[in-house]
């Protein structure tokens, strides 16, 4: 029997029925009295989150306290994590994971964190497949027991089945690649004299021409914290003509601001390593002298700027990373000093995704855009050029008060995904119906062309229903 069982004295006793949200929770229903829970086999997939209905009842939003799920949720958006790594708090979560879940719960959606590992991949995929959306809080390739390729394949399958995946692996790949700097050349914050090389011959035959025009910045596709980003200049300044392999270059790496010298030929061969592998790429762009003033980062939640961060380089440095000693100064997006930059980004938001070959993909849920200061405009205002886009697990631990905005945007992305799926289904159905109709019409036309008219009339009469008259 469904929710009844026989007691020891033979009487039937009724078991409490689970509510909708309790049935949805993989850790089971909280029991009364001793604070125990009835655990299901999938418990290991979840972070060890303490629920408010098991705690002291405080409303304080802590990174270890998950609120009770709504009884009749509007939908389900789960948050995907991986165990371990350096991005977790003392609870084992990213510090923004549970606050995001709680913000979704406050808006009437079922939400809780789930751990991914290769060993548990099948169970995790089944859990996520039952959701409307998944917010991915996984730093690429930094966790034991997690193969990034397998995780990406799972996320792609989820997206293919209609689960709003925030963000899709292809989105992270296309936006995070240094190739993005090249693809936005025609946008107002792009530089037209930026080039990308995927093979050694193209790189070796073109770099001597670009370095002849003045200082250049060479960037590898991989790496972080300024690794493999070089400012290059001909020692003594560029001279007329194209420099040869023996020309000495002055180099400075953004990783730690160290300087060295190398012949042009040796540097070209040194950079061959950046072309190796499936995602091997070298980007060659003009050096912007105002990089010494730092970079301007715009932190985004979907289509809204939430914070401006001026990453100021150390004196004499070109790196804006914390590891290099750069100082980060935070501003409101409403700060008038950055109004032109915010307006520039807002006016071109609708052009970014198409430029990156992602025309039918929504903007990322949480992402950031780095700009480098360019020459002053005629009116004395600053110009800005794109330095980098990042949407791979951008954190908001310093902006937890904005988790409600993250939740709103996640719900909007889910709704947009569902609408797109519905429109696609209707279009497919209409195209199929039109095709069937066209085939039927063609068949009838062929019949008319070859049939005896009198025989067609006779056939039509035999197919008519017989009405009996009294």
C-alpha positions as CSV (number, residue, x, y, z in Angstrom):
1,X,0.0,0.0,0.0
2,X,1.2,3.5,-0.9
3,X,1.3,5.4,2.4
4,X,0.0,2.8,4.9
5,X,1.6,-0.2,6.6
6,X,0.6,-2.8,9.3
7,X,1.7,-2.2,12.9
8,X,2.7,-5.0,15.2
9,X,-0.8,-5.3,16.6
10,X,-2.2,-5.8,13.1
11,X,-3.8,-2.4,12.8
12,X,-3.2,-0.1,9.9
13,X,-1.3,3.0,10.7
14,X,-1.0,5.9,8.3
15,X,2.4,7.3,7.3
16,X,2.9,11.0,6.8
17,X,2.7,11.9,3.1
18,X,5.6,13.8,1.6
19,X,4.9,17.3,0.3
20,X,6.0,18.2,-3.2
21,X,9.2,19.9,-2.1
22,X,10.1,17.2,0.3
23,X,9.8,14.6,-2.4
24,X,12.1,16.7,-4.6
25,X,14.9,16.8,-2.0
26,X,17.4,14.0,-2.5
27,X,18.3,14.1,1.3
28,X,14.8,13.1,2.2
29,X,12.2,14.3,4.7
30,X,13.4,15.7,8.1
31,X,12.1,13.5,10.9
32,X,10.6,14.8,14.1
33,X,12.1,14.7,17.5
34,X,15.6,13.5,17.2
35,X,16.5,15.6,14.1
36,X,17.3,12.6,11.9
37,X,16.6,12.4,8.2
38,X,15.6,9.6,6.0
39,X,18.3,9.5,3.5
40,X,18.1,8.4,-0.1
41,X,20.9,6.8,-2.1
42,X,21.7,10.0,-4.0
43,X,22.7,11.8,-0.7
44,X,26.3,11.7,-1.7
45,X,25.7,14.0,-4.7
46,X,24.9,16.9,-2.4
47,X,27.0,19.4,-0.5
48,X,26.6,18.9,3.3
49,X,24.1,21.8,3.7
50,X,22.3,22.3,7.0
51,X,18.7,23.2,6.4
52,X,17.0,25.9,8.3
53,X,14.3,23.5,9.4
54,X,17.0,21.5,11.1
55,X,18.7,24.5,12.7
56,X,17.8,27.2,15.1
57,X,15.3,28.8,12.8
58,X,17.4,31.9,12.2
59,X,16.8,33.8,9.0
60,X,20.4,34.8,8.7
61,X,21.7,34.0,5.2
62,X,24.9,31.9,5.8
63,X,26.8,30.0,3.2
64,X,26.0,26.8,5.2
65,X,22.3,27.3,5.7
66,X,19.8,26.2,3.0
67,X,16.2,27.4,3.4
68,X,13.2,25.1,3.3
69,X,12.0,24.5,-0.3
70,X,8.7,26.0,-1.4
71,X,5.7,23.7,-1.1
72,X,4.6,24.4,-4.7
73,X,7.7,25.6,-6.5
74,X,7.4,27.3,-9.9
75,X,10.2,25.2,-11.2
76,X,13.7,23.8,-10.3
77,X,17.1,25.4,-10.8
78,X,20.0,23.5,-9.3
79,X,23.5,24.7,-8.6
80,X,26.4,22.4,-9.8
81,X,29.7,22.2,-7.9
82,X,32.7,19.9,-7.5
83,X,34.3,18.8,-4.3
84,X,37.6,20.2,-3.4
85,X,39.6,22.9,-5.1
86,X,40.7,26.2,-3.7
87,X,37.4,28.0,-4.3
88,X,35.5,26.6,-1.3
89,X,34.7,28.0,2.1
90,X,35.0,26.0,5.4
91,X,31.6,24.4,4.6
92,X,32.9,22.8,1.4
93,X,30.8,25.1,-0.8
94,X,31.7,28.0,-2.9
95,X,30.7,30.9,-0.6
96,X,28.1,32.1,-3.1
97,X,26.4,28.8,-3.9
98,X,24.0,28.5,-1.0
99,X,23.1,32.2,-1.1
100,X,22.1,31.8,-4.7
101,X,20.0,28.8,-3.9
102,X,18.3,30.7,-1.1
103,X,17.5,33.6,-3.4
104,X,15.9,31.2,-5.8
105,X,13.9,29.6,-3.0
106,X,12.7,33.1,-1.8
107,X,11.3,33.5,-5.3
108,X,9.4,30.3,-5.2
109,X,11.8,28.0,-7.0
110,X,13.2,24.7,-5.8
111,X,17.0,25.0,-5.6
112,X,19.8,23.1,-3.9
113,X,23.5,22.3,-4.7
114,X,24.7,19.1,-6.3
115,X,28.2,17.8,-6.5
116,X,29.7,16.4,-9.8
117,X,32.4,13.8,-10.1
118,X,33.2,11.4,-12.9
119,X,32.3,8.5,-10.6
120,X,28.8,9.9,-9.9
121,X,28.2,11.4,-13.4
122,X,25.3,9.2,-14.3
123,X,23.4,10.0,-11.0
124,X,24.2,13.7,-11.3
125,X,23.0,13.8,-14.9
126,X,19.7,12.2,-14.0
127,X,19.3,14.6,-11.2
128,X,20.0,17.7,-13.4
129,X,17.9,16.3,-16.3
130,X,14.8,16.7,-14.0
131,X,15.5,20.4,-13.5
132,X,14.5,23.4,-15.5
133,X,18.0,25.0,-15.3
134,X,21.4,24.5,-13.8
135,X,23.8,27.2,-12.6
136,X,27.4,25.9,-13.1
137,X,29.8,26.9,-10.3
138,X,32.8,24.9,-11.5
139,X,36.3,26.3,-12.2
140,X,37.7,24.5,-15.3
141,X,40.1,21.6,-14.8
142,X,41.1,22.1,-11.1
143,X,39.3,19.2,-9.2
144,X,40.4,15.7,-8.5
145,X,38.2,13.0,-10.0
146,X,36.7,15.5,-12.5
147,X,37.5,15.2,-16.2
148,X,36.6,18.6,-17.8
149,X,35.7,17.0,-21.2
150,X,33.2,14.6,-19.6
151,X,31.6,17.3,-17.6
152,X,31.3,19.5,-20.7
153,X,29.7,16.7,-22.6
154,X,27.2,16.2,-19.9
155,X,26.3,19.9,-19.8
156,X,25.9,19.9,-23.6
157,X,23.5,17.0,-23.3
158,X,21.5,18.8,-20.7
159,X,21.2,21.9,-22.9
160,X,20.2,19.7,-25.9
161,X,17.4,18.2,-23.8
162,X,16.1,21.7,-22.9
163,X,17.7,22.3,-19.5
164,X,18.9,25.9,-19.3
165,X,22.6,25.5,-18.8
166,X,24.3,28.6,-17.2
167,X,26.8,28.7,-18.8
168,X,27.0,26.3,-21.7
169,X,30.5,24.9,-22.4
170,X,30.5,26.4,-25.9
171,X,29.6,29.8,-24.4
172,X,32.5,29.6,-21.9
173,X,34.9,28.4,-24.7
174,X,34.0,31.1,-27.2
175,X,33.8,34.0,-24.8
176,X,36.8,33.0,-22.7
177,X,39.1,32.4,-25.7
178,X,41.5,35.1,-26.7
179,X,40.0,34.7,-30.1
180,X,37.1,36.8,-28.7
181,X,39.4,39.9,-28.9
182,X,39.8,39.3,-32.7
183,X,36.1,38.6,-33.4
184,X,34.9,41.9,-31.9
185,X,37.2,43.9,-34.2
186,X,34.3,45.7,-35.8
187,X,32.6,46.7,-32.5
188,X,33.4,50.1,-31.0
189,X,35.7,48.6,-28.4
190,X,37.6,46.4,-30.8
191,X,41.0,47.0,-32.5
192,X,41.0,46.3,-36.2
193,X,44.8,45.7,-36.2
194,X,44.5,42.6,-34.0
195,X,45.4,39.2,-35.5
196,X,45.1,35.6,-34.6
197,X,47.5,32.7,-35.6
198,X,46.7,29.0,-35.4
199,X,49.8,27.7,-37.2
200,X,53.5,28.5,-37.0
201,X,54.0,29.6,-40.6
202,X,51.3,32.3,-40.3
203,X,52.8,33.5,-37.0
204,X,56.4,33.5,-38.1
205,X,55.7,35.2,-41.4
206,X,53.5,38.0,-40.1
207,X,54.9,39.0,-36.7
208,X,58.0,40.6,-38.1
209,X,55.6,42.9,-40.1
210,X,53.4,43.9,-37.1
211,X,56.3,44.5,-34.8
212,X,57.7,46.9,-37.4
213,X,54.6,49.2,-36.8
214,X,55.4,49.6,-33.1
215,X,55.1,47.8,-29.7
216,X,52.8,44.8,-29.8
217,X,51.2,42.5,-27.2
218,X,51.4,38.8,-27.7
219,X,48.9,36.6,-25.9
220,X,48.6,32.8,-25.7
221,X,45.1,31.3,-25.6
222,X,45.7,29.4,-22.4
223,X,47.0,30.4,-19.1
224,X,45.9,32.9,-16.4
225,X,47.2,35.6,-14.2
226,X,49.2,37.1,-17.1
227,X,51.1,34.0,-18.0
228,X,52.1,33.9,-21.6
229,X,51.2,37.6,-22.2
230,X,54.2,39.5,-23.5
231,X,54.7,43.2,-24.4
232,X,57.2,43.3,-27.2
233,X,59.2,46.2,-28.6
234,X,62.2,46.5,-30.9
235,X,65.2,47.6,-28.9
236,X,66.0,51.2,-29.7
237,X,62.7,51.6,-31.4
238,X,61.3,50.4,-34.7
239,X,63.2,51.5,-37.8
240,X,62.2,51.7,-41.4
241,X,61.6,48.4,-43.0
242,X,60.8,44.9,-41.7
243,X,63.2,43.7,-38.9
244,X,65.1,40.4,-39.5
245,X,65.5,37.4,-37.2
246,X,68.5,38.9,-35.5
247,X,66.7,42.1,-34.3
248,X,66.7,42.3,-30.6
249,X,63.4,42.6,-28.8
250,X,62.7,44.0,-25.4
251,X,60.1,41.8,-23.6
252,X,58.1,42.1,-20.5
253,X,55.7,39.3,-19.2
254,X,52.5,40.4,-17.5
255,X,52.6,37.4,-15.1
256,X,55.3,39.0,-12.9
257,X,56.4,42.1,-14.8
258,X,59.9,40.6,-15.4
259,X,61.9,41.9,-18.3
260,X,64.3,40.1,-20.7
261,X,65.7,40.5,-24.2
262,X,65.6,38.0,-27.0
263,X,66.2,38.0,-30.8
264,X,63.1,38.2,-32.9
265,X,63.8,34.7,-34.4
266,X,64.3,33.1,-30.9
267,X,61.1,34.7,-29.6
268,X,59.1,33.5,-32.6
269,X,60.3,30.0,-32.0
270,X,59.8,30.3,-28.2
271,X,56.1,31.1,-28.9
272,X,55.6,27.9,-30.9
273,X,54.5,26.2,-27.7
274,X,51.4,28.4,-27.6
275,X,50.3,26.9,-30.9
276,X,50.3,23.3,-29.6
277,X,47.2,21.4,-28.8
278,X,43.6,21.6,-30.0
279,X,43.1,25.2,-28.6
280,X,46.5,26.5,-29.6
281,X,46.4,30.1,-30.6
282,X,48.4,33.3,-30.5
283,X,46.8,36.7,-30.6
284,X,48.9,39.7,-31.8
285,X,47.5,43.2,-31.0
286,X,48.7,46.7,-30.7
287,X,50.2,47.8,-27.3
288,X,48.1,50.4,-25.5
289,X,50.5,52.6,-23.4
290,X,47.8,53.4,-20.9
291,X,47.8,49.8,-19.7
292,X,50.2,51.1,-17.0
293,X,47.1,52.8,-15.5
294,X,45.6,49.4,-15.1
295,X,42.5,47.6,-16.4
296,X,38.8,48.5,-15.9
297,X,36.7,45.4,-15.2
298,X,32.9,45.5,-15.5
299,X,31.2,42.8,-13.4
300,X,27.9,41.7,-15.0
301,X,24.8,39.8,-13.9
302,X,23.2,38.9,-17.2
303,X,22.6,42.3,-18.9
304,X,23.2,44.5,-15.9
305,X,26.5,46.1,-14.8
306,X,26.8,45.5,-11.0
307,X,30.2,46.8,-10.2
308,X,33.3,48.5,-11.7
309,X,36.7,47.4,-10.6
310,X,39.8,49.5,-11.4
311,X,42.7,47.1,-11.3
312,X,45.7,49.4,-10.8
313,X,49.2,48.1,-11.8
314,X,52.2,48.6,-9.5
315,X,54.5,51.4,-10.6
316,X,56.4,50.4,-13.8
317,X,54.2,47.3,-14.2
318,X,51.8,46.2,-17.0
319,X,50.1,43.4,-15.1
320,X,46.7,44.0,-13.4
321,X,46.6,40.7,-11.5
322,X,46.6,40.4,-7.7
323,X,49.6,38.1,-7.9
324,X,51.7,40.9,-9.5
325,X,50.8,43.3,-6.7
326,X,48.0,45.2,-8.5
327,X,45.5,47.0,-6.3
328,X,41.8,46.7,-6.9
329,X,39.5,49.7,-6.3
330,X,35.8,49.1,-6.5
331,X,33.2,51.6,-7.8
332,X,29.4,51.6,-8.3
333,X,28.3,51.3,-11.9
334,X,26.5,54.6,-11.4
335,X,29.8,56.4,-10.8
336,X,29.8,59.3,-13.3
337,X,33.5,58.7,-14.1
338,X,32.6,55.4,-15.7
339,X,29.2,56.4,-17.2
340,X,30.7,56.4,-20.8
341,X,32.1,52.9,-20.4
342,X,28.8,51.5,-19.0
343,X,26.9,53.2,-21.8
344,X,29.4,51.8,-24.4
345,X,28.9,48.3,-23.1
346,X,25.1,48.6,-22.8
347,X,24.7,49.9,-26.3
348,X,26.6,47.0,-27.7
349,X,25.4,44.1,-25.6
350,X,23.2,42.9,-28.4
351,X,26.1,42.7,-30.7
352,X,28.6,40.8,-28.6
353,X,27.0,37.3,-28.8
354,X,26.5,37.3,-32.6
355,X,30.1,38.6,-33.0
356,X,31.3,35.5,-31.0
357,X,29.2,33.1,-33.2
358,X,26.7,32.8,-30.3
359,X,23.8,34.6,-31.9
360,X,21.0,32.3,-30.5
361,X,22.6,32.0,-27.0
362,X,21.6,34.2,-24.1
363,X,24.2,36.3,-22.3
364,X,25.9,34.5,-19.4
365,X,24.4,34.6,-16.0
366,X,27.5,35.9,-14.2
367,X,30.4,37.3,-16.2
368,X,33.0,40.1,-16.5
369,X,34.5,42.2,-19.2
370,X,38.0,43.7,-18.9
371,X,38.8,46.9,-20.8
372,X,42.1,48.7,-21.4
373,X,42.2,52.5,-21.6
374,X,42.9,53.8,-25.1
375,X,43.9,57.3,-26.3
376,X,41.9,60.2,-25.1
377,X,39.0,61.3,-27.4
378,X,38.9,64.7,-28.9
379,X,36.5,65.9,-26.1
380,X,38.9,64.6,-23.5
381,X,37.0,61.5,-22.5
382,X,38.5,58.1,-22.3
383,X,38.3,55.5,-25.0
384,X,38.2,51.8,-24.1
385,X,39.3,48.6,-25.8
386,X,38.3,45.0,-25.0
387,X,41.0,43.1,-23.1
388,X,39.2,39.9,-22.0
389,X,35.8,38.3,-21.3
390,X,35.4,35.8,-18.6
391,X,32.3,33.7,-17.9
392,X,33.9,30.6,-16.3
393,X,32.6,30.6,-12.8
394,X,32.9,34.3,-12.0
395,X,32.4,34.7,-8.3
396,X,30.1,37.1,-6.4
397,X,31.3,36.4,-2.9
398,X,31.9,40.1,-2.3
399,X,28.4,41.0,-3.7
400,X,26.2,38.4,-1.9
401,X,23.6,41.1,-1.4
402,X,23.0,40.8,-5.2
403,X,22.1,37.1,-5.1
404,X,18.5,38.1,-5.7
405,X,19.5,39.7,-9.0
406,X,21.3,36.4,-9.9
407,X,18.1,34.5,-9.1
408,X,16.0,36.8,-11.2
409,X,18.3,36.5,-14.1
410,X,18.5,32.7,-13.8
411,X,14.7,32.5,-13.9
412,X,14.6,34.8,-16.9
413,X,17.2,32.7,-18.8
414,X,15.1,29.5,-18.0
415,X,12.0,31.2,-19.3
416,X,13.7,32.4,-22.4
417,X,15.1,28.8,-23.0
418,X,11.6,27.3,-22.6
419,X,10.1,29.9,-24.9
420,X,12.8,29.2,-27.5
421,X,12.2,25.5,-27.3
422,X,8.5,26.0,-27.7
423,X,9.0,28.2,-30.7
424,X,11.4,25.7,-32.2
425,X,8.9,22.9,-31.7
426,X,6.1,24.9,-33.3
427,X,8.3,25.8,-36.2
428,X,9.3,22.2,-36.7
429,X,5.6,21.1,-36.5
430,X,4.5,23.7,-39.0
431,X,7.3,22.9,-41.4
432,X,6.4,19.2,-41.2
433,X,2.7,19.9,-41.7
434,X,3.5,22.2,-44.7
435,X,5.8,19.5,-46.2
436,X,3.1,16.8,-45.8
437,X,0.5,19.1,-47.3
438,X,2.8,19.8,-50.3
439,X,3.4,16.1,-50.8
440,X,-0.3,15.4,-50.7
441,X,-1.0,18.2,-53.1
442,X,1.7,17.0,-55.5
443,X,0.3,13.5,-55.3
444,X,-3.2,14.7,-56.1
445,X,-2.0,16.8,-59.0
446,X,-0.2,13.8,-60.4
447,X,-3.4,11.7,-60.0
448,X,-5.4,14.3,-61.9
449,X,-2.9,14.5,-64.6
450,X,-3.0,10.8,-65.4
451,X,-6.6,9.7,-64.4
452,X,-9.8,9.3,-66.4
453,X,-12.2,12.1,-65.2
454,X,-15.2,9.9,-65.4
455,X,-13.5,7.2,-63.3
456,X,-12.5,9.9,-60.7
457,X,-16.2,10.9,-60.5
458,X,-17.3,7.3,-60.0
459,X,-14.7,6.7,-57.3
460,X,-15.7,9.8,-55.4
461,X,-19.4,8.7,-55.5
462,X,-18.5,5.3,-54.0
463,X,-16.6,6.9,-51.2
464,X,-19.6,9.1,-50.2
465,X,-21.6,8.0,-47.1
466,X,-25.0,6.4,-47.9
467,X,-27.9,8.3,-46.4
468,X,-31.0,6.2,-46.0
469,X,-34.3,8.1,-46.6
470,X,-37.5,6.9,-45.0
